[in-house]
Amino acid sequence: MKVLGIGNAIVDVICKVNDDFLIKNNLTKGLMKLIFDETEFSNLLSNLKIEKTISGGSVANSIVGLSQLKNNVGFIGKISDDDFGAKYEEGLKKENVNFLYTKKKEILPTGTCLILITPDSERTMCTFLGIAGKISKNDLDVKAIKESELIFLEGYLWDKGEPKEAFEKAINLSNKTAMSLSDKFCVDRHKANFLNLVKNDLDLVFANEGEITSLIDAKNFDEVISFCKELKKHLIITRGEKGAISIYRNEVAEISAKKDLKIVDLTGAGDLFASGYLHGFINKFSQKECLVKATEMSSKIIQQIGARI
């Protein structure tokens, strides 16, 4: 297998609602709310008509993108043996992704993200991680990790306890490891641990400018470039309208952002950028060619609704 992703298995549940529904449930339009109470989440869902379900999660989105580019890929994510778990597994298999986790009845349900679309096309999200965030080292497919050219992890999944142990086991067994820092909130919460991973354990790191700047407490982007060169690892940094940059040892490649795009939805932009770059990397493209493919994929996804091309 070329790439094996390990991440949060989240079912995206798309529903159409009116503004009154958001007001009634104290939801702020356009923002994501993390819900920790299963009853609160179930009550929300019980009043909705489901339009569509998609097998989501950051790394899963990237893995699907790699599959669509005709790469042999797999994914490990923790789901429960319930309706949404069945839908999750079915959704990945439809995308020709090897789903390498055997579901069983868990104490928590399959992770779910409600995507509430109002008449003005704005998306408001409510996420209940469920069993997704409880992945342990025993959930990993050791054979698949060892036989994959590269594994791809997400910062969203890292947490102390069992997820941390799963991370460490996967990295120790892997041939090469790539990781996305995922979110500035994740970086700030786990700064010392993430910095240690970047310096000592990872071969490729995906970050946006805010995440990497926060990670190393840089005062400007020149400090970021200096850090990356000294590290002698492979770092790929997206910079929004400024484009993206890839640094490997002393080689620096840059690409400008595409202009005049009709941006509809930014969901999945970073995930599909990673798909394009990893596609280039595993197929021996140059850094510049990897950036071109990454930008092509992210530009496509932001001109449509959702994180699937």
Stockholm file with secondary structure:
# STOCKHOLM 1.0

chainA/1-309         MKVLGIGNAIVDVICKVNDDFLIKNNLTKGLMKLIFDETEFSNLLSNLKIEKTISGGSVANSIVGLSQLKNNVGFIGKISDDDFGAKYEEGLKKENVNFLYTKKKEILPTGTCLILITPDSERTMCTFLGIAGKISKNDLDVKAIKESELIFLEGYLWDKGEPKEAFEKAINLSNKTAMSLSDKFCVDRHKANFLNLVKNDLDLVFANEGEITSLIDAKNFDEVISFCKELKKHLIITRGEKGAISIYRNEVAEISAKKDLKIVDLTGAGDLFASGYLHGFINKFSQKECLVKATEMSSKIIQQIGARI
#=GR chainA/1-309 SS CCEEEECCCEEEEEEECCHHHHHHTTCCTTCEEECCCHHHHHHHHHTCCEEEEEEECHHHHHHHHHHHTTCCEEEECCCBSSHHHHHHHHHHHHTTCEECCCCBCCSSCCEEEEEEECTTCCEEEEEECGGGGGCCGGGSCHHHHHHSSEEEEEGGGCCTTHHHHHHHHHHHHCSSEEEECCCHHHHHHTHHHHHHHHHHTCSEEEEEHHHHHHHHTCSSHHHHHHHHHHHTSEEEEECGGGCEEEEETTEEEEECCCSSCCCCCCTTHHHHHHHHHHHHHHTTCCHHHHHHHHHHHHHHHTTSSSSCC
#=GC SS_cons         CCEEEECCCEEEEEEECCHHHHHHTTCCTTCEEECCCHHHHHHHHHTCCEEEEEEECHHHHHHHHHHHTTCCEEEECCCBSSHHHHHHHHHHHHTTCEECCCCBCCSSCCEEEEEEECTTCCEEEEEECGGGGGCCGGGSCHHHHHHSSEEEEEGGGCCTTHHHHHHHHHHHHCSSEEEECCCHHHHHHTHHHHHHHHHHTCSEEEEEHHHHHHHHTCSSHHHHHHHHHHHTSEEEEECGGGCEEEEETTEEEEECCCSSCCCCCCTTHHHHHHHHHHHHHHTTCCHHHHHHHHHHHHHHHTTSSSSCC
//
